[in-house]
């Protein structure tokens, strides 16, 4: 899918984005490289990471995911055949945080060094920063675009009001616009995105790359009760989903999966792809086997009946 901006070059990617948050966390370097190889060999190109991945792991400082991807790029080559997205703004400890110009300038150089590349295709403001004027943030991004270090910019974890304000600042000052939004959005978590952000992105031509596309793994169907929580590091998070609505969604996924002879994972990805403004769902994998279901979902075309059933089961009460 492409996103266009008043005749500007399109930001073009395949229909699935590989999440790099697990690289260096639940997938070691060798496993991460196998997943990256399988993803590209499968015909896909969009890879997502961030400077702070995986700072939450004891002993990590952030940048581990970028470094793993960088060593993979160095080994494999073909930089121009992949689309790399990374982010700035989260708390990096002594290195700093936020979207001030100085931090952005220093952070992109650190990310480029770890990724072993001269540029990133997409650079996200990872979170809103109410302490820094949008004019400063967007002007700093403009410098990076002019220097060839960044091709396009995006916003992650931004609400509708802040995103709308940022677009107005860009238009007023002739600065680069956010071209991609990265919000939480999936069959279970629909309300926050659909309330205002979805219509704003449609109106402004912003592509959406939703994270938690599988609701931290809940939509794979492998977590049906508390006894399943031990199946992964994310297991304890499943308690928030195991309610009447969550079970209804799983049942609808099971029906759809049987109808199309695929996995619930593939159906959940395919549903996201059919929603307005979606550029590419983001999902992570720790093995090529897990990746297979994601790639199947990226190519699956759901029929109208299935889409209606999934919508009815998952629509959140107003």
C-alpha positions as CSV (number, residue, x, y, z in Angstrom):
1,X,0.0,0.0,0.0
2,X,1.1,3.6,-0.6
3,X,0.6,6.8,1.2
4,X,0.7,10.0,-0.9
5,X,1.2,13.6,0.0
6,X,0.3,16.3,-2.5
7,X,2.4,14.8,-5.3
8,X,5.3,13.8,-3.0
9,X,6.9,10.4,-3.4
10,X,4.8,7.6,-2.0
11,X,5.7,5.7,1.1
12,X,5.3,2.2,-0.3
13,X,5.5,-1.1,1.7
14,X,4.3,-4.6,1.6
15,X,1.0,-5.5,3.5
16,X,2.8,-6.8,6.7
17,X,5.3,-5.2,9.0
18,X,7.7,-7.3,11.0
19,X,7.9,-6.2,14.6
20,X,11.5,-6.1,16.0
21,X,10.5,-5.7,19.6
22,X,11.3,-9.4,20.3
23,X,14.8,-9.2,18.8
24,X,17.2,-9.6,21.7
25,X,14.4,-10.3,24.1
26,X,12.4,-13.5,23.4
27,X,14.4,-14.2,20.2
28,X,18.2,-14.3,20.4
29,X,20.3,-13.0,17.6
30,X,20.4,-16.3,15.6
31,X,16.6,-16.8,15.9
32,X,16.1,-13.1,15.0
33,X,18.2,-13.5,11.8
34,X,16.3,-16.6,10.8
35,X,13.0,-14.7,11.1
36,X,14.3,-11.7,9.2
37,X,15.6,-14.0,6.4
38,X,12.3,-15.8,6.2
39,X,10.3,-12.6,6.1
40,X,12.3,-11.1,3.2
41,X,12.5,-14.5,1.4
42,X,8.7,-14.6,1.7
43,X,8.4,-11.4,-0.3
44,X,8.0,-8.8,2.4
45,X,10.1,-5.7,3.2
46,X,8.8,-3.6,6.1
47,X,10.7,-4.0,9.4
48,X,9.9,-2.0,12.6
49,X,12.2,-1.3,15.6
50,X,13.0,1.4,18.0
51,X,16.0,2.8,19.9
52,X,14.6,1.7,23.2
53,X,14.0,-2.0,22.2
54,X,14.7,-3.9,24.5
55,X,15.5,-1.6,27.4
56,X,13.0,-3.4,29.7
57,X,15.1,-6.5,29.8
58,X,17.4,-6.7,32.8
59,X,20.9,-5.8,31.8
60,X,19.8,-4.1,28.5
61,X,20.3,-0.4,27.7
62,X,18.2,-0.1,24.6
63,X,19.4,-0.5,21.0
64,X,19.7,-4.3,21.1
65,X,17.0,-4.8,18.4
66,X,18.6,-2.2,16.1
67,X,22.0,-3.8,16.6
68,X,20.7,-7.2,15.7
69,X,19.0,-5.9,12.6
70,X,22.1,-4.0,11.7
71,X,24.3,-7.1,11.8
72,X,21.7,-8.9,9.7
73,X,21.7,-6.1,7.1
74,X,25.5,-6.2,7.0
75,X,25.5,-10.0,6.5
76,X,22.7,-10.2,4.0
77,X,23.1,-6.9,2.1
78,X,20.3,-5.5,-0.1
79,X,19.6,-2.5,2.1
80,X,17.5,-0.9,-0.8
81,X,15.2,-3.9,-0.8
82,X,14.0,-3.4,2.8
83,X,12.1,-0.6,4.5
84,X,13.4,0.1,8.0
85,X,11.4,2.0,10.6
86,X,12.8,3.1,14.0
87,X,11.7,5.5,16.6
88,X,12.9,8.3,19.0
89,X,11.4,9.8,22.2
90,X,11.1,7.1,24.8
91,X,13.1,7.3,28.0
92,X,16.6,6.1,27.3
93,X,18.0,6.7,30.7
94,X,21.2,8.7,30.8
95,X,21.0,9.1,27.0
96,X,17.9,11.2,27.4
97,X,14.3,11.2,26.2
98,X,11.6,13.3,24.4
99,X,11.4,15.1,21.1
100,X,13.7,18.0,21.6
101,X,15.9,18.9,18.6
102,X,19.2,18.0,20.2
103,X,17.9,14.6,21.4
104,X,16.5,13.8,17.9
105,X,19.8,14.7,16.2
106,X,21.9,12.6,18.5
107,X,19.4,9.7,18.5
108,X,19.3,9.3,14.8
109,X,23.0,9.0,14.6
110,X,23.1,6.4,17.3
111,X,20.3,4.4,15.5
112,X,22.0,4.6,12.2
113,X,25.3,3.4,13.7
114,X,23.5,0.4,15.3
115,X,21.5,-0.3,12.1
116,X,24.7,-0.1,10.0
117,X,23.0,2.1,7.4
118,X,23.1,5.7,6.2
119,X,19.4,6.3,6.4
120,X,16.1,5.0,7.8
121,X,13.0,4.9,5.6
122,X,10.6,5.9,8.4
123,X,11.5,7.7,11.7
124,X,8.7,7.8,14.3
125,X,8.1,10.2,17.1
126,X,7.6,7.3,19.6
127,X,5.4,9.2,22.0
128,X,3.8,12.6,22.5
129,X,6.1,15.2,24.1
130,X,4.0,18.0,25.5
131,X,7.2,19.8,26.9
132,X,8.6,20.4,23.4
133,X,6.9,22.7,20.8
134,X,5.8,20.8,17.7
135,X,7.6,23.4,15.7
136,X,11.0,22.4,17.2
137,X,10.3,18.6,16.8
138,X,9.2,18.9,13.2
139,X,12.0,21.3,12.2
140,X,14.5,18.8,13.6
141,X,12.9,16.0,11.5
142,X,13.1,18.3,8.5
143,X,16.8,18.7,9.0
144,X,17.2,14.9,9.0
145,X,15.1,14.6,5.8
146,X,17.2,17.3,4.1
147,X,20.4,15.6,5.2
148,X,19.3,12.3,3.7
149,X,19.3,10.5,7.1
150,X,15.5,10.0,7.1
151,X,13.1,9.5,4.2
152,X,9.7,9.9,5.9
153,X,8.4,10.6,9.4
154,X,5.7,9.1,11.4
155,X,3.9,9.4,14.8
156,X,3.5,6.6,17.3
157,X,1.2,6.6,20.3
158,X,-0.3,10.0,19.4
159,X,-3.8,11.0,20.1
160,X,-6.0,12.7,17.5
161,X,-5.6,16.2,19.0
162,X,-1.8,16.1,18.9
163,X,-1.7,14.5,15.5
164,X,-4.1,17.1,14.1
165,X,-2.0,19.9,15.6
166,X,1.2,18.5,14.2
167,X,-0.2,18.3,10.7
168,X,-1.4,21.9,10.9
169,X,2.1,23.0,12.0
170,X,3.7,21.1,9.1
171,X,1.3,22.7,6.7
172,X,1.8,26.2,8.1
173,X,5.6,26.1,8.1
174,X,6.2,23.9,5.1
175,X,7.7,21.1,7.2
176,X,7.5,17.4,6.5
177,X,4.2,15.8,7.6
178,X,3.7,12.7,9.6
179,X,3.0,10.1,6.9
180,X,2.3,7.0,9.1
181,X,0.6,6.6,12.4
182,X,1.4,3.7,14.7
183,X,-1.4,3.2,17.3
184,X,-2.5,0.1,19.2
185,X,-5.3,-1.4,17.2
186,X,-6.6,-5.0,16.8
187,X,-9.8,-7.0,16.9
188,X,-10.0,-6.6,20.6
189,X,-8.7,-3.1,21.1
190,X,-10.8,-1.0,18.7
191,X,-12.3,1.9,20.6
192,X,-9.4,4.3,21.0
193,X,-8.3,4.2,17.4
194,X,-11.8,4.1,15.8
195,X,-13.2,7.0,17.9
196,X,-11.2,9.8,16.2
197,X,-7.9,8.7,14.8
198,X,-9.3,6.5,12.0
199,X,-11.3,9.2,10.3
200,X,-8.5,11.7,10.7
201,X,-6.0,9.3,9.0
202,X,-8.5,8.7,6.2
203,X,-9.1,12.4,5.7
204,X,-5.4,13.3,5.8
205,X,-4.1,10.4,3.7
206,X,-2.0,8.9,6.6
207,X,-1.2,5.3,6.5
208,X,-1.7,3.3,9.7
209,X,0.7,0.6,10.9
210,X,-1.0,-0.8,14.1
211,X,1.0,-2.5,16.8
212,X,-0.3,-5.3,19.0
213,X,-2.0,-6.6,15.9
214,X,-2.5,-9.9,17.7
215,X,-3.3,-8.3,21.1
216,X,0.0,-9.5,22.6
217,X,-0.8,-13.0,21.3
218,X,-4.3,-13.3,22.5
219,X,-5.8,-13.4,19.0
220,X,-3.6,-16.4,18.1
221,X,-6.1,-18.5,20.1
222,X,-3.5,-20.1,22.3
223,X,-4.7,-18.5,25.5
224,X,-8.1,-19.8,26.4
225,X,-7.8,-19.9,30.2
226,X,-5.5,-19.1,33.0
227,X,-3.7,-22.4,32.6
228,X,-2.4,-21.1,29.3
229,X,-0.6,-18.1,30.8
230,X,2.6,-19.9,31.1
231,X,3.0,-20.4,27.3
232,X,5.0,-17.2,26.8
233,X,6.5,-14.2,28.5
234,X,3.4,-12.3,27.5
235,X,1.1,-14.8,29.1
236,X,0.2,-12.9,32.3
237,X,-1.2,-10.1,30.1
238,X,-3.9,-12.3,28.8
239,X,-6.1,-11.9,31.9
240,X,-7.3,-8.6,30.6
241,X,-8.7,-10.3,27.5
242,X,-10.3,-13.4,29.0
243,X,-13.8,-12.1,29.4
244,X,-17.1,-12.6,27.6
245,X,-16.2,-10.3,24.7
246,X,-12.7,-11.9,24.4
247,X,-14.2,-15.4,24.2
248,X,-16.7,-14.2,21.6
249,X,-13.9,-12.9,19.5
250,X,-12.0,-16.1,19.8
251,X,-15.1,-18.1,18.8
252,X,-15.6,-15.9,15.7
253,X,-11.9,-16.3,14.8
254,X,-12.3,-20.1,15.1
255,X,-15.3,-20.1,12.8
256,X,-13.5,-17.9,10.2
257,X,-10.3,-20.0,10.4
258,X,-12.2,-23.2,9.7
259,X,-14.1,-21.6,6.8
260,X,-10.9,-20.4,5.2
261,X,-8.7,-23.3,6.3
262,X,-6.1,-21.0,8.0
263,X,-5.1,-20.2,11.6
264,X,-6.9,-17.6,13.8
265,X,-3.7,-15.6,13.6
266,X,-4.0,-15.3,9.8
267,X,-7.7,-14.2,10.2
268,X,-6.8,-11.6,12.7
269,X,-4.2,-10.1,10.4
270,X,-6.5,-10.3,7.4
271,X,-9.2,-8.4,9.3
272,X,-6.9,-5.6,10.2
273,X,-5.8,-5.2,6.6
274,X,-9.4,-4.6,5.5
275,X,-9.9,-1.7,7.8
276,X,-9.8,1.9,6.6
277,X,-6.4,3.6,6.3
278,X,-4.4,0.4,7.2
279,X,-1.0,0.4,5.6
280,X,0.4,-2.8,7.2
281,X,-0.3,-4.5,10.6
282,X,2.8,-5.0,12.8
283,X,3.3,-8.4,14.3
284,X,6.4,-10.1,15.7
285,X,7.6,-13.7,15.5
286,X,10.3,-15.6,17.3
287,X,10.6,-18.4,14.6
288,X,9.9,-18.8,10.9
289,X,7.0,-21.2,11.8
290,X,5.3,-18.3,13.7
291,X,5.9,-16.1,10.7
292,X,4.1,-18.4,8.3
293,X,0.7,-17.6,9.8
294,X,1.4,-13.9,9.7
295,X,2.4,-14.0,6.0
296,X,-0.7,-16.1,5.2
297,X,-2.8,-13.4,6.9
298,X,-1.1,-10.7,4.8
299,X,-2.3,-12.4,1.7
300,X,-5.8,-13.7,2.8
301,X,-8.9,-12.0,1.4
302,X,-11.8,-12.4,3.8
303,X,-15.3,-12.6,2.5
304,X,-18.1,-10.1,3.5
305,X,-19.8,-12.6,5.8
306,X,-16.6,-13.3,7.7
307,X,-15.9,-9.6,8.1
308,X,-19.4,-9.0,9.4
309,X,-19.2,-11.8,11.9
310,X,-15.8,-10.6,13.2
311,X,-17.1,-7.1,13.4
312,X,-20.2,-8.1,15.4
313,X,-18.2,-10.2,17.8
314,X,-15.5,-7.5,18.4
315,X,-17.3,-4.2,18.2
316,X,-16.9,-2.3,21.5
317,X,-19.9,-0.8,23.2
318,X,-20.2,2.9,22.8
